[in-house]
Amino acid sequence: MSRNIGRVAAIAVFLIAQATFAFAAEIKVYSTIGVQAALEELAPKFEKATGHKLTITWGTAALLVNRVQAGESADLYVLVKQSHDTLVKENKATARPDALFASSGMAMVVKKGAPKPDITTPEAFKQTLLKAKSIAYSNPASGGASGVYLAKLLERMGIAEEMKAKTKFPPPSGNAANLVVSGEAELAVQQEPEVMAVSGVDMVGPLPADLNNITLYTAGTGTGSQQKEAANALIKFLHTPEAAAVFKARGLTPAAAPKAS
């Protein structure tokens, strides 16, 4: 009798282990660096809760889209909205009602302990840029959303030519704030969660509301993914209160949960 009970118990343990193994998945993720700090903090929480494993490739959204268009693929794309929309139109990624999970604006930082300039108004922001010895931001040529926007903003403000000689660009997928830490640049402007993630800088603040640009972050599965169920679980996880708390701490604004249809 006891032998039979032991055998049944062993079989039960084996079946549970097999079921867990079968359910656990390795999810290949392509993610924009705009949410890197938040996602790096959330990844182990998600993995512990689900048993899934995340393998994440970081880059600017534009560079990641270029890689997908060149033939690469992932189970999940975490991108800025316009980049995600491009992949959806090309039938390389899927759209879903809860794709939008967070947003962020742009902000300026200086080296830790350095005086903080005034950027509270558009004119004050303009004068700060003109007085600065050097400024760092993402190279527009790499397609990073913040760099493209800031380059156009400088043109709109009529100071693009004056800024050229003192502009420093980080390497592709790099963080402009690192150039402030190294002393290569006096100021850095980039997505707020990105510059917040760098130690050795102080936050000056967000760009004036009239000049700021809000970036929307969305997630969608790859159309050819074999791990769509697991990838969709991660999208749902990005809407949990636990994820929202991390987003807020990392300079992101959590998106409101989609209304049930």
C-alpha positions, -999 to 999 in steps of 0.1 A, spaced: 0 0 0 27 24 10 47 15 -21 17 24 -43 12 57 -26 49 65 -30 47 56 -67 16 78 -72 34 106 -55 65 102 -76 44 102 -108 26 133 -96 58 152 -89 71 141 -124 40 153 -141 41 187 -123 77 191 -132 70 182 -169 41 207 -170 62 234 -155 90 228 -180 66 227 -209 50 260 -198 82 279 -191 94 297 -222 124 318 -233 111 351 -246 133 369 -271 127 407 -266 139 437 -287 135 467 -265 142 504 -268 167 519 -243 140 544 -233 126 518 -209 158 499 -202 162 508 -165 126 500 -157 125 467 -177 158 455 -162 142 460 -128 110 443 -138 125 413 -157 135 393 -127 102 399 -110 84 386 -141 107 356 -144 101 347 -108 64 350 -111 60 330 -144 90 308 -148 97 324 -182 131 336 -192 137 370 -209 165 375 -234 166 412 -241 184 430 -269 187 468 -263 189 496 -289 171 527 -301 137 519 -315 148 530 -350 178 507 -350 158 478 -338 132 483 -365 160 484 -391 172 450 -378 138 435 -381 133 449 -416 166 433 -425 153 399 -415 157 395 -377 128 388 -354 118 386 -318 90 372 -297 82 407 -283 89 442 -294 90 470 -268 93 502 -288 82 538 -292 47 538 -307 56 550 -342 82 523 -345 58 496 -333 32 510 -357 57 506 -386 62 469 -378 25 463 -375 19 479 -409 46 456 -423 29 426 -407 60 419 -385 44 427 -352 9 425 -337 -13 453 -323 -35 449 -292 -57 472 -271 -32 472 -242 -1 478 -263 5 512 -248 20 508 -213 40 540 -205 51 574 -217 79 599 -209 91 634 -217 125 648 -222 148 662 -195 181 679 -189 209 669 -166 242 683 -154 272 667 -137 266 659 -101 272 690 -80 273 714 -109 251 745 -109 217 739 -124 207 763 -152 173 778 -156 151 759 -182 117 768 -167 105 788 -198 112 784 -235 133 816 -235 153 805 -204 159 771 -221 171 787 -252 195 810 -234 208 781 -214 217 762 -246 233 793 -261 255 799 -230 265 762 -225 300 753 -236 288 719 -248 257 698 -250 250 661 -256 220 644 -271 212 614 -292 225 616 -328 195 622 -351 213 601 -377 208 570 -355 170 576 -355 166 579 -317 133 597 -311 148 623 -286 177 632 -309 155 636 -340 130 658 -320 157 680 -304 175 686 -337 142 698 -351 135 719 -320 168 737 -323 160 745 -359 126 758 -348 142 779 -321 166 794 -347 198 782 -329 207 751 -349 238 766 -364 251 781 -331 247 746 -315 265 726 -341 301 733 -329 294 724 -293 272 694 -298 284 660 -287 268 627 -297 270 594 -277 276 562 -297 245 545 -312 222 532 -284 244 552 -259 232 576 -232 240 613 -236 242 616 -198 274 595 -198 291 623 -217 283 647 -189 297 622 -163 329 619 -184 332 657 -187 328 657 -225 296 677 -223 283 703 -199 246 695 -204 227 665 -217 191 662 -230 174 629 -236 144 609 -225 139 614 -188 141 577 -178 173 574 -198 192 602 -181 177 593 -147 194 559 -150 229 573 -151 247 579 -118 269 609 -115 244 635 -128 219 658 -113 185 663 -128 179 699 -139 143 691 -148 120 684 -177 120 707 -208 94 735 -207 59 721 -214 56 740 -246 88 725 -259 87 690 -245 80 660 -265 60 630 -250 71 596 -262 46 567 -260 60 532 -254 41 502 -267 46 464 -268 35 438 -293 44 402 -302 62 392 -333 39 378 -359 61 347 -364 67 341 -327 63 306 -312 60 321 -277 31 345 -282 13 333 -250 43 339 -229 51 372 -246 15 384 -241 19 375 -204 47 400 -203 26 427 -219 -1 421 -193 26 423 -165 36 457 -178 1 469 -167 3 456 -132 5 479 -101 40 465 -95 51 476 -129 35 510 -125 54 516 -93 87 509 -111 78 531 -140 70 560 -118 103 556 -99 122 555 -132 107 587 -147 79 571 -168 42 577 -166 22 544 -165 -5 542 -191 -41 538 -180 -54 503 -182 -75 498 -214 -113 498 -209 -130 465 -212 -150 462 -244 
